[in-house]
């Protein structure tokens, strides 16, 4: 081989050698000698096939013969015993008649490129299979690549996005301003992270958590951006629900603290108003003050109801025992009550499409739900009039659903729909309508508690709510409550409270609040009892010990200073175990019941407290509780 060919052979970075058609080595470059680790003397003139094990040599011989016969280049890949990967190319050297008289073999180590290719493939597969959407953009935020998750998240495929500006996913003005803020941030920093609202191909919006980072190449030159998106629409909704629950808890804590004092204020107002009205009615003589007392009593009852609604937000209000009843019957009762107060311009319809509309709940609470929803719907149509449609249907949830019904367990539900054709609700207000004290009404019209209470009641019954509305198109509120087995219909609801008969017993009344005590004493006397009042527990205990048999019943405020109502009751019962004791308090009935049950459990064999009253109470409630305590065997 002349010097020119030797120079060309050594110029290539590949491992190269020249062999005859039988495989005998005629020449090789320095790279080949270095690879094999042998001197030219041990390679030149020897058959290259002798370098391989017999089975490998047989395969290589077939390759050489194929190239000699065809006169065409042949390329193949293989692994060495050490695991390295190489690519071999066999070139035929043809004579004047086109026959191969020599072969040039070039061998290249492709281990690193092949491993890099495997890594690229693995990385590509990972990008395609990840649940997060991945977008690669150029420096102008035009899309070069999106993965499969992006298509599933947005509805846009790779061909839809190729070359398009990422701004096509930001439709509204607010979304475009958000994109502008992101772009401005990337000008100052190489990365950005936050939440944006984007638009799918079908026009629906979704919230995604984005991480955007600048891609830089050699010499730190910017090549573009990579962005990772995670759909957090459901997460955001759960966060809103958590914040709502925290608001409810805060209001519950606040309401529990003020309920006692506020109820104590209402107590004498209600009792005095009832006593004056009772006296006026018994006299049979018209009194100009009757209307004023009726208005006072009505206002006090509304205040009492407001406290109950606030307490209901945290489920601190004690409800009646749930009973099975048909939802349609309660709706008909509500419509009878609402009818006279609603404008004549409203067209009210009721449609019961349910084969079974039986639910298990406190009827009073469901009554409150219906009245609130219908009243709100009527207010939305009071200017222009319209149609108020109430419907009952059934709905089966086979599996948990995303959105407002995500907390419901699968099963059968009775659906209450209240639809109006009123002014509708904006998207901004829809996000807040269940917030306590949020209202779009004038201050004199609403408190902002109605829907918050409705949601609390519905959730407490194991149900859920969903709302659809468009400004100017009206609104539809749907309530789903668990359907009840018709076999439970035989259960009876609590009957009405009966008026108490006049009594002649002597009562020891203990209350530290002079105003409350005055109203209580008058009420007890009105019921026919003989009353002795003490201002504190120690005074009452001293009076009682003078003659333990002088009183037939003790009515005591639970939150007395120094010696509490519970402490006084314990001392009295130790002296006279059969003595009827009734506690009263401005705390909620559930709190008072818990305290009473704990006290009774601690008493053991000693007779315990026989009843309790939650302030503010009406004359009828006072009579019934005392009569029951006096009638209970000791």
C-alpha positions as CSV (number, residue, x, y, z in Angstrom):
1,X,0.0,0.0,0.0
2,X,1.5,3.3,-1.0
3,X,2.1,6.2,1.3
4,X,-1.1,8.1,0.2
5,X,-3.4,5.3,1.1
6,X,-1.6,4.7,4.4
7,X,-2.1,8.4,5.2
8,X,-5.7,8.3,4.3
9,X,-6.2,5.2,6.4
10,X,-4.6,6.8,9.4
11,X,-6.5,10.0,9.0
12,X,-9.8,8.4,9.9
13,X,-10.8,8.3,13.6
14,X,-12.4,4.9,13.0
15,X,-10.6,1.6,13.6
16,X,-9.9,0.6,9.9
17,X,-8.2,-2.3,8.2
18,X,-7.8,-3.6,4.6
19,X,-8.3,-7.3,3.9
20,X,-8.5,-9.5,0.9
21,X,-11.6,-11.5,-0.1
22,X,-10.6,-14.3,2.3
23,X,-10.1,-12.1,5.3
24,X,-6.3,-11.8,5.3
25,X,-5.2,-8.4,6.7
26,X,-3.3,-6.3,4.1
27,X,-3.1,-3.1,6.1
28,X,-4.5,-1.4,9.2
29,X,-4.4,2.1,10.8
30,X,-2.9,3.0,14.1
31,X,-6.3,3.2,15.7
32,X,-6.9,-0.4,15.0
33,X,-3.6,-1.5,16.4
34,X,-4.4,0.5,19.6
35,X,-7.8,-1.0,19.9
36,X,-6.6,-4.6,19.5
37,X,-3.4,-3.9,21.6
38,X,-1.1,-5.8,19.2
39,X,1.8,-4.9,16.9
40,X,1.5,-4.8,13.1
41,X,3.6,-7.9,12.9
42,X,1.0,-9.9,14.7
43,X,-1.9,-8.6,12.5
44,X,-0.6,-8.1,9.0
45,X,-0.7,-11.3,6.9
46,X,-3.0,-13.0,9.4
47,X,-6.7,-13.8,8.8
48,X,-8.9,-11.3,10.7
49,X,-11.4,-14.1,11.4
50,X,-8.8,-15.8,13.7
51,X,-9.4,-12.9,16.1
52,X,-12.9,-14.2,16.9
53,X,-14.3,-17.2,18.6
54,X,-15.4,-19.9,16.1
55,X,-19.1,-19.1,16.3
56,X,-18.5,-15.3,15.8
57,X,-15.9,-16.0,13.1
58,X,-18.5,-18.1,11.1
59,X,-21.0,-15.2,11.2
60,X,-18.3,-12.7,10.1
61,X,-17.2,-14.9,7.2
62,X,-20.8,-15.0,5.9
63,X,-20.8,-11.1,6.0
64,X,-17.5,-10.9,4.0
65,X,-18.7,-13.4,1.4
66,X,-21.9,-11.5,1.0
67,X,-20.1,-8.3,0.3
68,X,-17.7,-10.0,-2.1
69,X,-20.7,-11.5,-4.1
70,X,-22.9,-8.4,-4.1
71,X,-20.2,-5.7,-4.4
72,X,-22.3,-3.6,-2.0
73,X,-21.5,-1.9,1.3
74,X,-22.7,-3.8,4.4
75,X,-23.2,-2.3,7.8
76,X,-24.0,-4.1,11.1
77,X,-23.9,-3.5,14.9
78,X,-22.8,-5.9,17.6
79,X,-21.5,-6.1,21.2
80,X,-18.1,-7.0,22.4
81,X,-17.5,-9.4,25.3
82,X,-17.0,-6.4,27.6
83,X,-20.4,-5.0,26.7
84,X,-19.2,-2.2,24.4
85,X,-21.3,-1.5,21.3
86,X,-19.7,-1.0,17.9
87,X,-20.8,-0.3,14.4
88,X,-18.9,-2.0,11.6
89,X,-19.0,-1.1,7.9
90,X,-17.6,-3.2,5.1
91,X,-16.7,-1.4,1.9
92,X,-15.8,-3.5,-1.3
93,X,-12.9,-2.3,-3.4
94,X,-13.8,-3.2,-7.0
95,X,-11.5,-3.8,-10.0
96,X,-12.0,-2.8,-13.6
97,X,-14.6,-5.5,-14.2
98,X,-16.6,-4.7,-11.1
99,X,-15.4,-7.5,-8.9
100,X,-14.4,-7.1,-5.3
101,X,-10.7,-7.7,-4.9
102,X,-10.3,-6.1,-1.5
103,X,-12.4,-5.1,1.4
104,X,-12.1,-2.1,3.7
105,X,-13.5,-2.6,7.2
106,X,-14.2,0.4,9.4
107,X,-15.2,-0.2,13.1
108,X,-16.6,2.6,15.3
109,X,-17.3,2.5,19.0
110,X,-20.9,3.7,19.4
111,X,-21.3,2.8,23.0
112,X,-21.7,6.4,24.2
113,X,-24.0,7.6,21.4
114,X,-26.2,4.4,21.7
115,X,-26.5,4.9,25.5
116,X,-27.3,8.5,24.9
117,X,-30.0,7.5,22.4
118,X,-31.4,5.0,25.0
119,X,-31.4,7.8,27.6
120,X,-33.1,10.1,25.2
121,X,-35.7,7.5,24.4
122,X,-36.2,6.8,28.1
123,X,-36.6,10.5,28.8
124,X,-39.0,10.9,25.9
125,X,-41.1,8.0,27.2
126,X,-41.1,9.5,30.7
127,X,-42.2,12.9,29.3
128,X,-45.0,11.3,27.3
129,X,-46.2,9.2,30.1
130,X,-46.1,11.8,32.9
131,X,-49.4,13.1,34.2
132,X,-48.2,16.7,34.1
133,X,-48.4,18.6,30.9
134,X,-45.0,19.6,29.5
135,X,-44.6,22.4,26.9
136,X,-41.3,23.3,25.3
137,X,-41.3,26.8,23.7
138,X,-38.8,29.0,21.9
139,X,-37.7,32.4,23.1
140,X,-40.8,34.0,21.8
141,X,-43.1,31.6,23.7
142,X,-44.1,29.8,20.5
143,X,-44.7,26.1,21.1
144,X,-42.2,23.5,19.8
145,X,-43.4,20.4,21.6
146,X,-46.3,19.3,23.9
147,X,-46.7,15.9,25.5
148,X,-49.7,13.6,25.6
149,X,-50.8,14.9,29.1
150,X,-51.1,18.4,27.6
151,X,-53.5,17.1,25.0
152,X,-55.6,15.3,27.6
153,X,-55.6,18.4,29.8
154,X,-56.4,21.0,27.1
155,X,-57.8,19.1,24.2
156,X,-55.1,20.5,21.9
157,X,-52.9,18.0,20.1
158,X,-49.2,18.4,19.1
159,X,-50.2,19.5,15.5
160,X,-52.6,22.1,16.9
161,X,-49.9,23.8,19.0
162,X,-46.8,23.4,16.8
163,X,-45.5,27.0,16.1
164,X,-48.5,28.6,17.9
165,X,-48.0,31.2,20.7
166,X,-48.8,29.9,24.1
167,X,-51.2,32.9,24.5
168,X,-53.8,30.9,22.5
169,X,-54.7,29.2,25.8
170,X,-55.4,32.5,27.5
171,X,-58.8,33.8,26.3
172,X,-60.2,36.4,28.6
173,X,-58.7,39.8,29.5
174,X,-57.8,38.6,33.0
175,X,-56.1,35.5,31.6
176,X,-54.1,37.6,29.1
177,X,-53.0,40.0,31.8
178,X,-51.9,37.0,33.8
179,X,-49.8,35.8,30.9
180,X,-48.3,39.2,30.5
181,X,-47.2,39.2,34.1
182,X,-45.6,35.8,33.7
183,X,-43.7,36.9,30.6
184,X,-42.6,40.1,32.4
185,X,-41.4,38.0,35.3
186,X,-39.4,35.7,33.0
187,X,-37.6,38.8,31.6
188,X,-36.2,39.5,35.1
189,X,-35.7,35.9,36.2
190,X,-35.1,32.6,34.5
191,X,-38.0,30.9,36.2
192,X,-41.6,31.5,37.4
193,X,-44.0,29.5,39.5
194,X,-47.7,30.1,40.2
195,X,-51.3,29.4,39.3
196,X,-53.0,30.6,36.1
197,X,-56.5,30.1,34.7
198,X,-56.4,28.7,31.2
199,X,-58.9,27.7,28.5
200,X,-59.4,24.3,27.0
201,X,-60.1,23.7,23.3
202,X,-63.8,23.3,24.2
203,X,-63.9,26.7,25.8
204,X,-64.0,25.5,29.4
205,X,-61.7,27.0,32.0
206,X,-59.3,25.2,34.3
207,X,-56.8,26.2,36.9
208,X,-53.2,24.9,36.6
209,X,-50.1,25.2,38.7
210,X,-47.3,26.2,36.4
211,X,-43.5,26.0,36.6
212,X,-41.7,27.8,33.8
213,X,-37.9,27.7,33.4
214,X,-35.6,29.1,30.8
215,X,-33.5,26.7,28.8
216,X,-29.9,27.7,28.2
217,X,-27.3,26.1,25.9
218,X,-23.6,26.5,25.5
219,X,-22.2,29.8,26.5
220,X,-25.4,30.3,28.5
221,X,-27.3,31.4,25.4
222,X,-31.1,31.2,25.9
223,X,-32.7,28.5,23.7
224,X,-36.3,28.8,24.9
225,X,-38.5,27.7,27.8
226,X,-39.9,24.5,29.3
227,X,-43.2,24.7,31.2
228,X,-44.8,22.0,33.4
229,X,-48.5,22.3,34.1
230,X,-50.6,20.5,36.7
231,X,-54.3,20.7,36.7
232,X,-55.3,21.8,40.2
233,X,-59.0,22.7,39.5
234,X,-60.3,20.1,41.9
235,X,-57.5,20.9,44.4
236,X,-58.5,24.5,44.3
237,X,-62.1,23.6,45.0
238,X,-61.1,21.5,48.0
239,X,-59.1,24.4,49.3
240,X,-62.1,26.6,48.9
241,X,-64.2,24.0,50.8
242,X,-61.5,23.9,53.5
243,X,-61.5,27.7,53.9
244,X,-65.3,27.6,54.0
245,X,-65.2,25.0,56.8
246,X,-62.6,27.1,58.7
247,X,-64.9,30.2,58.4
248,X,-67.8,28.1,59.7
249,X,-65.6,26.9,62.6
250,X,-64.6,30.5,63.5
251,X,-68.2,31.7,63.4
252,X,-69.2,28.7,65.5
253,X,-66.6,29.5,68.1
254,X,-67.7,33.2,68.1
255,X,-71.4,32.3,68.2
256,X,-71.0,29.8,71.0
257,X,-69.3,32.5,73.0
258,X,-72.0,35.2,72.5
259,X,-75.0,32.9,72.6
260,X,-75.2,32.7,76.4
261,X,-75.1,36.4,77.0
262,X,-77.4,37.2,74.0
263,X,-80.0,34.6,75.0
264,X,-80.0,36.0,78.6
265,X,-80.8,39.4,77.2
266,X,-83.7,38.0,75.1
267,X,-85.1,35.9,78.0
268,X,-86.8,38.7,80.0
269,X,-87.9,40.5,76.8
270,X,-89.8,37.4,75.6
271,X,-91.2,36.5,79.0
272,X,-92.4,40.1,79.9
273,X,-94.0,40.5,76.5
274,X,-95.8,37.2,76.8
275,X,-96.9,38.0,80.3
276,X,-98.3,41.4,79.3
277,X,-100.1,39.9,76.3
278,X,-101.6,37.1,78.4
279,X,-102.8,39.7,80.9
280,X,-104.4,41.8,78.2
281,X,-106.1,38.9,76.6
282,X,-107.4,37.6,79.9
283,X,-108.9,41.0,80.8
284,X,-110.9,41.1,77.6
285,X,-110.4,44.9,77.5
286,X,-108.8,46.4,74.4
287,X,-105.4,47.8,75.3
288,X,-103.5,50.2,73.0
289,X,-100.2,48.6,74.1
290,X,-101.2,45.2,72.8
291,X,-99.8,45.9,69.3
292,X,-96.6,47.2,70.8
293,X,-96.1,44.1,72.9
294,X,-96.8,41.9,69.9
295,X,-94.2,43.7,67.9
296,X,-91.7,43.4,70.8
297,X,-92.4,39.7,71.0
298,X,-92.0,39.3,67.2
299,X,-88.7,41.2,67.2
300,X,-87.4,39.1,70.1
301,X,-88.4,35.9,68.4
302,X,-86.6,37.0,65.2
303,X,-83.5,37.8,67.3
304,X,-83.8,34.3,68.8
305,X,-84.1,32.8,65.3
306,X,-81.0,34.8,64.2
307,X,-79.0,33.3,67.1
308,X,-80.2,29.8,66.2
309,X,-79.1,30.4,62.6
310,X,-75.7,31.5,63.6
311,X,-75.3,28.5,65.9
312,X,-76.6,26.3,63.1
313,X,-73.6,27.3,61.0
314,X,-71.3,25.3,63.2
315,X,-73.9,22.6,63.9
316,X,-74.0,23.7,67.6
317,X,-77.7,24.1,67.5
318,X,-79.6,21.1,68.8
319,X,-82.0,19.7,66.2
320,X,-85.0,17.4,66.7
321,X,-84.6,13.7,66.2
322,X,-84.7,12.9,62.5
323,X,-87.8,11.1,61.3
324,X,-88.8,9.7,57.9
325,X,-91.2,11.9,55.8
326,X,-92.1,12.7,52.3
327,X,-90.3,15.8,51.0
328,X,-93.2,16.8,48.8
329,X,-95.5,17.2,51.9
330,X,-93.1,19.7,53.5
331,X,-92.9,21.6,50.2
332,X,-96.7,21.9,50.0
333,X,-96.8,23.2,53.6
334,X,-94.1,25.8,52.7
335,X,-95.9,26.9,49.6
336,X,-99.1,27.5,51.7
337,X,-97.1,29.7,54.1
338,X,-95.3,31.5,51.3
339,X,-98.2,32.1,49.0
340,X,-99.8,35.1,50.8
341,X,-96.4,36.9,51.1
342,X,-95.2,36.4,47.5
343,X,-96.0,39.0,44.8
344,X,-98.9,38.1,42.6
345,X,-96.6,38.6,39.6
346,X,-94.9,35.3,40.3
347,X,-96.0,32.1,38.6
348,X,-95.4,29.3,41.1
349,X,-95.4,25.6,40.0
350,X,-94.6,22.4,41.8
351,X,-93.9,19.1,40.1
352,X,-93.2,15.8,42.0
353,X,-91.4,13.4,39.6
354,X,-90.1,11.1,42.3
355,X,-91.5,7.6,42.8
356,X,-90.0,7.7,46.3
357,X,-89.3,11.1,47.9
358,X,-88.9,9.8,51.4
359,X,-86.0,11.3,53.4
360,X,-84.8,10.9,57.0
361,X,-84.3,14.3,58.6
362,X,-85.6,16.9,61.1
363,X,-88.7,18.3,59.3
364,X,-88.1,21.8,60.8
365,X,-84.6,21.9,59.3
366,X,-85.8,20.9,55.9
367,X,-88.7,23.4,56.2
368,X,-86.0,26.0,56.8
369,X,-84.1,24.9,53.7
370,X,-87.1,25.2,51.4
371,X,-88.3,28.5,52.8
372,X,-84.8,30.0,52.4
373,X,-84.4,28.8,48.8
374,X,-87.9,29.9,47.7
375,X,-87.6,33.3,49.4
376,X,-84.3,34.0,47.7
377,X,-85.8,33.0,44.4
378,X,-88.7,35.3,44.9
379,X,-86.4,38.2,45.8
380,X,-84.5,37.6,42.6
381,X,-87.8,38.2,40.6
382,X,-89.5,40.9,42.7
383,X,-88.8,43.7,40.2
384,X,-89.8,42.0,36.9
385,X,-91.8,39.0,38.1
386,X,-91.3,35.6,36.6
387,X,-91.7,31.9,37.3
388,X,-90.7,30.0,40.4
389,X,-90.5,26.3,39.7
390,X,-90.1,23.7,42.5
391,X,-89.5,20.1,41.5
392,X,-88.8,16.9,43.3
393,X,-86.9,14.0,41.5
394,X,-84.6,11.2,42.1
395,X,-80.9,10.8,41.3
396,X,-78.5,7.9,41.6
397,X,-74.8,8.4,42.2
398,X,-73.0,5.3,41.2
399,X,-69.6,6.7,42.1
400,X,-68.2,9.9,43.7
401,X,-68.4,12.9,41.4
402,X,-66.0,15.8,41.1
403,X,-67.3,19.3,42.0
404,X,-69.8,20.3,44.6
405,X,-71.1,16.7,45.0
406,X,-67.6,15.2,45.5
407,X,-68.3,14.5,49.2
408,X,-71.4,12.5,48.7
409,X,-71.3,8.7,49.0
410,X,-72.7,6.6,46.1
411,X,-76.4,5.8,46.5
412,X,-79.9,7.0,45.9
413,X,-80.9,10.6,46.5
414,X,-84.0,12.7,46.4
415,X,-83.4,15.9,44.4
416,X,-85.1,19.2,45.3
417,X,-84.8,21.8,42.5
418,X,-85.7,25.5,43.0
419,X,-85.5,27.4,39.7
420,X,-86.3,31.0,39.1
421,X,-86.2,33.3,36.0
422,X,-84.8,36.2,37.9
423,X,-81.7,38.4,37.7
424,X,-79.2,35.5,38.0
425,X,-75.9,35.4,39.8
426,X,-72.5,36.5,38.5
427,X,-69.6,34.1,38.5
428,X,-67.8,36.2,41.1
429,X,-70.8,36.1,43.5
430,X,-71.4,32.4,42.9
431,X,-68.1,31.7,44.6
432,X,-69.3,33.5,47.7
433,X,-73.0,32.8,48.0
434,X,-72.5,30.3,50.8
435,X,-70.2,32.6,52.8
436,X,-71.8,33.7,56.1
437,X,-73.1,37.2,56.0
438,X,-72.6,37.6,52.3
439,X,-75.6,39.1,50.6
440,X,-76.4,41.1,47.5
441,X,-79.6,42.4,49.1
442,X,-80.2,45.7,50.8
443,X,-79.3,45.8,54.5
444,X,-82.9,45.9,55.5
445,X,-83.8,42.9,53.5
446,X,-81.4,40.1,54.4
447,X,-78.7,39.0,56.9
448,X,-76.6,37.0,54.5
449,X,-77.1,33.8,56.6
450,X,-79.8,32.1,54.6
451,X,-77.7,30.1,52.2
452,X,-74.9,29.5,54.7
453,X,-77.5,27.9,57.0
454,X,-79.0,25.9,54.1
455,X,-75.7,24.5,53.1
456,X,-74.9,23.6,56.7
457,X,-78.2,21.8,57.2
458,X,-77.9,19.9,53.9
459,X,-74.3,18.9,54.6
460,X,-75.3,17.7,58.1
461,X,-78.0,15.5,56.5
462,X,-75.4,13.8,54.3
463,X,-76.5,15.7,51.2
464,X,-75.0,18.2,48.8
465,X,-75.9,21.2,46.7
466,X,-75.1,22.5,43.2
467,X,-76.0,25.8,41.7
468,X,-76.2,26.9,38.1
469,X,-76.8,30.5,37.2
470,X,-76.2,33.1,34.5
471,X,-76.7,36.9,34.9
472,X,-80.1,37.8,33.4
473,X,-81.0,34.1,32.9
474,X,-82.1,33.1,36.4
475,X,-80.8,30.5,38.8
476,X,-81.3,26.8,39.7
477,X,-80.5,25.5,43.2
478,X,-80.5,21.7,43.5
479,X,-80.4,19.9,46.9
480,X,-79.6,16.2,47.0
481,X,-80.6,14.4,50.2
482,X,-80.2,10.6,50.9
483,X,-83.3,8.7,49.9
484,X,-85.0,6.8,52.8
485,X,-86.4,3.2,52.8
486,X,-90.2,3.4,52.5
487,X,-90.4,0.8,55.3
488,X,-89.4,3.5,57.8
489,X,-92.4,5.7,57.0
490,X,-94.3,4.4,60.1
491,X,-92.0,6.3,62.5
492,X,-93.9,9.2,64.1
493,X,-92.6,12.7,64.4
494,X,-92.6,14.6,67.7
495,X,-96.0,16.0,68.5
496,X,-96.8,19.6,69.4
497,X,-96.0,20.9,72.9
498,X,-99.0,20.8,75.1
499,X,-99.9,23.7,77.4
500,X,-99.1,23.0,81.1
501,X,-101.8,23.0,83.7
502,X,-101.8,25.5,86.6
503,X,-99.7,24.2,89.6
504,X,-99.6,25.2,93.3
505,X,-96.2,23.9,94.2
506,X,-93.4,26.0,95.8
507,X,-90.4,26.8,93.7
508,X,-86.9,28.0,94.7
509,X,-85.7,30.1,91.8
510,X,-82.0,30.9,91.7
511,X,-80.6,33.5,89.2
512,X,-78.0,36.2,89.7
513,X,-79.3,38.5,87.0
514,X,-82.0,40.7,88.5
515,X,-83.7,41.5,85.1
516,X,-83.9,37.8,84.2
517,X,-85.0,36.9,87.7
518,X,-87.9,39.4,87.6
519,X,-89.2,38.0,84.4
520,X,-88.8,34.4,85.6
521,X,-90.6,35.1,88.8
522,X,-93.6,36.7,87.0
523,X,-93.8,33.8,84.6
524,X,-93.7,31.2,87.4
525,X,-96.4,33.1,89.3
526,X,-98.5,33.3,86.1
527,X,-98.3,29.5,86.0
528,X,-99.7,29.3,89.6
529,X,-96.4,28.5,91.4
530,X,-95.4,30.1,94.7
531,X,-91.9,31.5,94.1
532,X,-88.9,32.3,96.3
533,X,-85.9,33.9,94.6
534,X,-82.3,33.8,95.6
535,X,-79.5,35.8,93.9
536,X,-76.7,33.3,94.3
537,X,-75.9,29.7,95.2
538,X,-74.7,30.2,98.7
539,X,-77.9,32.2,99.6
540,X,-80.1,29.5,98.1
541,X,-78.2,26.7,99.9
542,X,-78.5,28.4,103.3
543,X,-82.2,29.0,102.8
544,X,-82.8,25.4,101.7
545,X,-81.0,24.0,104.7
546,X,-83.3,25.8,107.1
547,X,-86.1,23.5,106.0
548,X,-85.2,21.1,103.1
549,X,-88.9,20.1,102.7
550,X,-90.2,23.7,102.1
551,X,-89.7,23.6,98.3
552,X,-91.2,21.2,95.7
553,X,-88.7,22.1,92.9
554,X,-85.6,24.1,92.4
555,X,-85.1,26.1,89.1
556,X,-81.4,27.2,89.0
557,X,-79.2,29.1,86.5
558,X,-76.3,26.8,85.5
559,X,-73.7,29.7,85.2
560,X,-74.0,31.2,88.7
561,X,-71.0,33.0,90.1
562,X,-69.0,31.4,92.9
563,X,-71.2,28.3,93.6
564,X,-72.3,27.2,90.2
565,X,-75.8,25.8,89.4
566,X,-74.3,22.3,89.1
567,X,-72.5,22.7,92.4
568,X,-75.7,23.9,94.1
569,X,-77.7,21.0,92.6
570,X,-75.1,18.5,94.0
571,X,-75.4,19.9,97.5
572,X,-79.2,20.0,97.4
573,X,-79.5,16.4,96.2
574,X,-77.1,15.2,98.9
575,X,-79.5,16.7,101.5
576,X,-82.7,15.7,99.8
577,X,-82.2,13.1,97.0
578,X,-85.9,13.1,95.8
579,X,-85.9,16.9,95.1
580,X,-86.7,17.8,91.5
581,X,-84.0,20.2,90.1
582,X,-84.2,21.9,86.7
583,X,-81.2,23.8,85.2
584,X,-81.6,26.8,82.9
585,X,-78.9,28.5,80.8
586,X,-78.2,30.8,77.9
587,X,-75.9,28.1,76.4
588,X,-77.2,26.0,73.5
589,X,-79.4,23.0,74.4
590,X,-76.7,20.6,73.2
591,X,-74.1,22.2,75.5
592,X,-76.6,22.1,78.4
593,X,-77.6,18.6,77.7
594,X,-73.9,17.5,77.6
595,X,-73.3,19.2,81.0
596,X,-76.4,17.6,82.5
597,X,-75.6,14.1,81.3
598,X,-72.0,14.5,82.6
599,X,-73.4,15.6,86.0
600,X,-75.9,12.8,86.2
601,X,-73.3,10.2,85.2
602,X,-71.0,11.5,88.0
603,X,-73.8,11.3,90.6
604,X,-74.0,7.5,90.4
605,X,-76.8,6.2,92.6
606,X,-77.9,9.7,93.8
607,X,-81.0,11.0,91.9
608,X,-80.0,13.4,89.2
609,X,-81.2,16.6,87.5
610,X,-84.6,16.1,86.0
611,X,-84.7,18.7,83.2
612,X,-83.1,21.8,81.6
613,X,-84.3,24.9,79.8
614,X,-82.4,26.8,77.2
615,X,-82.8,30.6,77.3
616,X,-84.7,32.4,75.9
617,X,-87.7,30.1,76.6
618,X,-91.4,30.8,76.1
619,X,-94.0,30.5,78.8
620,X,-95.3,27.3,77.3
621,X,-91.8,25.7,77.4
622,X,-91.3,26.7,81.0
623,X,-94.6,25.1,82.0
624,X,-94.0,21.9,80.2
625,X,-90.5,21.4,81.5
626,X,-91.5,22.0,85.2
627,X,-94.6,19.9,84.9
628,X,-92.6,17.0,83.5
629,X,-90.0,17.4,86.3
630,X,-92.6,17.4,89.0
631,X,-94.4,14.4,87.4
632,X,-91.3,12.3,87.2
633,X,-91.1,9.7,90.0
634,X,-88.1,10.3,92.4
